[in-house]
């Protein structure tokens, strides 16, 4: 199963700009992802099925707005 999101892309999700930081396929074959956001200098991350994310997310920008935990 392939992913419809791209690593390090910026999306608008629930009125917040987030970056896809990890992708995997769960044991049931569902594409999953983890996305992160920078809140006051701290990287917060959450994960969920890609289909749920894409139901509410809109692609905003191409790669270049990487969030790397511990980079600050």
C-alpha positions in Angstrom: 0.0 0.0 0.0 1.4 3.4 -0.9 1.1 6.7 0.9 -0.8 9.7 -0.6 1.1 12.2 1.6 4.7 13.1 1.2 7.4 13.3 3.8 8.3 16.8 5.0 5.4 18.4 3.2 3.4 21.1 5.0 -0.3 20.6 5.4 -3.1 22.7 7.0 -4.8 20.3 9.5 -7.5 21.5 11.9 -6.5 25.2 11.4 -2.8 24.4 12.2 0.2 24.1 9.8 1.8 20.7 10.3 4.6 18.7 8.6 4.5 15.0 7.9 7.5 13.6 9.8 7.0 9.8 9.6 5.1 7.2 7.5 4.5 3.5 8.0 1.9 0.8 7.2 0.3 -0.8 10.3 -0.2 -4.6 10.6 -3.6 -4.3 9.0 -2.2 -2.7 5.8 -3.4 0.8 6.6 -1.0 3.7 5.8 -0.3 5.7 8.9 1.6 8.9 9.5 3.0 11.1 12.2 2.9 14.8 11.8 4.5 17.5 13.9 4.1 21.2 14.6 6.4 23.7 16.2 4.6 25.3 19.2 6.7 27.9 21.1 10.0 26.2 20.1 8.8 22.7 21.1 8.0 20.0 18.5 4.6 18.4 19.2 3.7 15.3 17.2 0.6 13.1 16.7 -0.1 10.1 14.6 -3.2 8.7 12.9 -4.4 6.8 9.8 -3.4 8.7 6.7 -7.1 8.6 5.4 -8.3 10.4 8.5 -5.6 13.0 8.1 -6.3 13.6 4.4 -10.0 13.9 5.1 -9.3 17.2 6.9 -5.8 18.2 5.6 -4.9 20.6 2.7 -1.4 20.6 1.2 0.2 24.0 1.7 3.9 23.9 0.7 6.6 21.8 -0.8 9.5 20.4 1.2 11.7 22.8 3.1 9.9 23.5 6.3 11.3 20.5 8.2 10.6 19.9 11.8 13.4 17.9 13.4 13.0 17.2 17.1 15.9 18.3 19.1 17.2 20.6 16.3 16.7 23.8 18.4 
